Amino acid sequence: MAETVRGAKKKVVAFTAGRRGGNTEIYVKIALEAIAKMGIDCELIRLHECNLMPCKDCLRGPCYVKGPAACILKDDGPWLAEKFLDSDGYILGAPVWSLSPCGVVTDFRDRVFGPKMDQAMWETDGIPDWAKNRVKQRPGGLISVGGALTEHWTSLGLATLYTTTFSAQTNVVDNMNVYQVADPGEALMRKDYMTRAKYLGQNVGHAVLNPQKDWENKWLGELDDGEACPGCHTSLVMAKPGRNYVECAVCGRKGMITLDKDGNICYSWPEDNKNRLTMMGKFDHAREINRHTEDIYSPHVEEIQEELKRYREMEQWSVKAPSKQPSKV
Ligand SMILES: Cc1cc2nc3c(=O)[nH]c(=O)nc-3n(C[C@H](O)[C@H](O)[C@H](O)COP(=O)(O)O)c2cc1C
């Protein structure tokens, strides 16, 4: 592998969804152009061109123990996981479809990331052989692209892209929420977003070339007063009546709400080292899962067996998809 002044050559892998040559891909390529200029190798993988089946949730299945290659599904999922593990930086771009990233993104997330890639588990239980020498805090950049003229039509885009980053401790150093970019090539009519994509690439590149032991909360993107959460730099919050606080829907941070003299919402975000962008936040989550199994589920599991069998055998309404029906020839 070629060497640079900073040592072994680094690699950023960009996973992109949406149309081939579409708006998302254009912004991702602008970011990669900036990264490549910094002497970093780049790869672009089109998720829509991968053969990717939904995760079967064979809980604690072979992929946990033996790694992605042992997955029971024979498709491009394991290859995608290896591509991620062998990278030093991560970019994910996707168009918004019905408020959220297009569906392939969640299949990608569930197959490549999730509990089996959870670095918090590896810190307590030891790093599995298949991940050895590939555990790092990778910097990441997220690009969500929506066509609607109103931003709220893209509400779950960035938030959902973020959900691919928690387990493997990908630290998002920059993100961009594009809206009003709908038709083929329209990405190129927005010089502002093109510049943002270049800066996003430079920010990811900088973070890749200057690895920190702990990149948590090391944001390199623009500081925008319009963002609610100062931890993950998104604005999707859970706001329930009767509370004087909100919770960030992405990272889980708690923000206190007040109103200024003009009646505008103001947030203050107490110090927090236990949101889910942090290793401690994920330890807490692992502990709540264990507590649930030990205290709530296990003591009563025998009591439900008979009823469970009845529901499992309840097949009278199940309809088989044409692909699962016996062939007529
Ligand atoms: C099925 C479908 C649903 C869409 N829903 C939304 C939406 O909810 N909000 C939005 O802003 N744009 C929506 N769009 C528009 C796309 O986000 C937009 O065209 C985008 O530029 C496509 O990116 P691409 O060229 O990278 O594929 C939708 C497009 C499709 C095909």
The ligand as a MOL file (V3000), in Angstrom:
LIG
                    3D

  0  0  0     0  0            999 V3000
M  V30 BEGIN CTAB
M  V30 COUNTS 31 33 0 0 0
M  V30 BEGIN ATOM
M  V30 1 C -40.6900 7.0740 -4.0850 0
M  V30 2 C -40.1680 8.4780 -3.9010 0
M  V30 3 C -40.5520 9.1970 -2.7890 0
M  V30 4 C -40.0510 10.4680 -2.5470 0
M  V30 5 N -40.3910 11.1110 -1.3960 0
M  V30 6 C -39.8160 12.3040 -1.0870 0
M  V30 7 C -40.0810 12.9350 0.1610 0
M  V30 8 O -40.8160 12.4460 1.0260 0
M  V30 9 N -39.4690 14.1080 0.4180 0
M  V30 10 C -38.6370 14.7150 -0.4760 0
M  V30 11 O -38.1000 15.7830 -0.1700 0
M  V30 12 N -38.3690 14.1350 -1.6800 0
M  V30 13 C -38.9310 12.9540 -2.0230 0
M  V30 14 N -38.6480 12.3320 -3.2210 0
M  V30 15 C -37.7740 13.0180 -4.1920 0
M  V30 16 C -36.3000 12.5640 -4.1470 0
M  V30 17 O -35.7770 12.6580 -2.8580 0
M  V30 18 C -35.4760 13.4720 -5.0760 0
M  V30 19 O -35.9310 13.3230 -6.3900 0
M  V30 20 C -33.9890 13.2140 -5.0250 0
M  V30 21 O -33.3100 14.2240 -5.7460 0
M  V30 22 C -33.6140 11.8670 -5.6440 0
M  V30 23 O -32.2420 11.6530 -5.4580 0
M  V30 24 P -31.3690 10.8100 -6.5010 0
M  V30 25 O -31.3240 11.6170 -7.7990 0
M  V30 26 O -30.0480 10.6790 -5.8740 0
M  V30 27 O -32.0360 9.4880 -6.6980 0
M  V30 28 C -39.1640 11.0730 -3.4930 0
M  V30 29 C -38.8030 10.3360 -4.6360 0
M  V30 30 C -39.2930 9.0660 -4.8350 0
M  V30 31 C -38.8690 8.3050 -6.0670 0
M  V30 END ATOM
M  V30 BEGIN BOND
M  V30 1 1 1 2
M  V30 2 1 2 3
M  V30 3 2 2 30
M  V30 4 2 3 4
M  V30 5 1 4 5
M  V30 6 1 4 28
M  V30 7 2 5 6
M  V30 8 1 6 7
M  V30 9 1 6 13
M  V30 10 2 7 8
M  V30 11 1 7 9
M  V30 12 1 9 10
M  V30 13 2 10 11
M  V30 14 1 10 12
M  V30 15 2 12 13
M  V30 16 1 13 14
M  V30 17 1 14 15
M  V30 18 1 14 28
M  V30 19 1 15 16
M  V30 20 1 16 17
M  V30 21 1 16 18
M  V30 22 1 18 19
M  V30 23 1 18 20
M  V30 24 1 20 21
M  V30 25 1 20 22
M  V30 26 1 22 23
M  V30 27 1 23 24
M  V30 28 2 24 25
M  V30 29 1 24 26
M  V30 30 1 24 27
M  V30 31 2 28 29
M  V30 32 1 29 30
M  V30 33 1 30 31
M  V30 END BOND
M  V30 END CTAB
M  END
